[in-house]
Structures are given as C-alpha cells and as structure tokens.
Amino acid sequence: MNPEEVKYIVIHCSATRSNMQYTAFQLDRDHRKRGFRMAGYHYYITRAGEIEPMRSLRSEGAHVRGYNHCSIGVCYEGGLLPDGTPADTRTREQKVALRGLVSYLRERFPQALVVGHRDLSPDLNGNGIVESHEWLKVCPCFDAFAEYLKPQK
Ligand SMILES: [Zn+2]
C-alpha cells in the first residue's frame, strides 16, 4: 500500500468477551480459517496493552469492506461484556497503547482520519452523517472518531 493512499486508520474490536482471553495467535488462526493469508488487521492490542504487529503496513489489510485499499486496521481485544452485550471494554492499558499507536500512525500518515469501523458504514439516507441506526456493526463499541479527533497532550 502506498503511504499517500492511506485515508483512514480504522479502529476495530475483536468482538470477544472481556472475561475471555483472545490472543493474537487465535486471531491469526481464525482469520486464516476464513481464508485470509494472515490476520486481516495491521495491529492487535491485547487486554494487557501489548501491541502485536499482525501485517506489514505495506500490505493491504482485510478488515473493512470497500476501504481496505486505503486504510490501516487496528483491533483491540474485547468489545463484548461477559454476557455478550457490546460495550467499550478497553482496559486502561489498552487505552494507553491505542493512543500511542494512533499517534505513531498519525505521524506516518498525516493525511489519514482516525475512525471506528462503524463510521465507514454506508450513509443510507445520504445526509452526510453515518448515524447509529445506519451502522452495519457496532464495532469498535466506542466513539473512536470523537476520541481521537484531536491529538492529546
Ligand atoms: Zn470491525
């Protein structure tokens, strides 16, 4: 992927329960089972806040339909409560790691906008805003666009 073509940094959740561990190894294995060459995201952030590189930034990801050719995919472990309800389950360590990774990617791709997966759902009523009733998925279960709109000091 040509760095100038990166328009979005897309945040995802693994949609796994916060009381269950889902490792980078499991993620990679599950994506390969679905027929991908490797995990679809570029980075995975575990509940412990470890940043696992999954795919080279030069390689196109497989994480958001229609936008893979112009985006970087970052996924955090979790996104569901123990009962399966979607929620922002990010640990303090994950928040710190995410913010650090987002700043790093912003420096590398200054033109890119940071969004959540759900923000790239189709704008069905064409009013220029992707509203919550238009979301195809709730991923990443928090408002990534608002949270990373401004670099934090
Ligand atoms: Zn997603």
Boltz pocket constraint, residues with backbone or C-beta under 6 A from the ligand:
constraints:
  - pocket:
      binder: B
      contacts: [[A, 11], [A, 12], [A, 13], [A, 63], [A, 117], [A, 139], [A, 140]]
      max_distance: 6.0
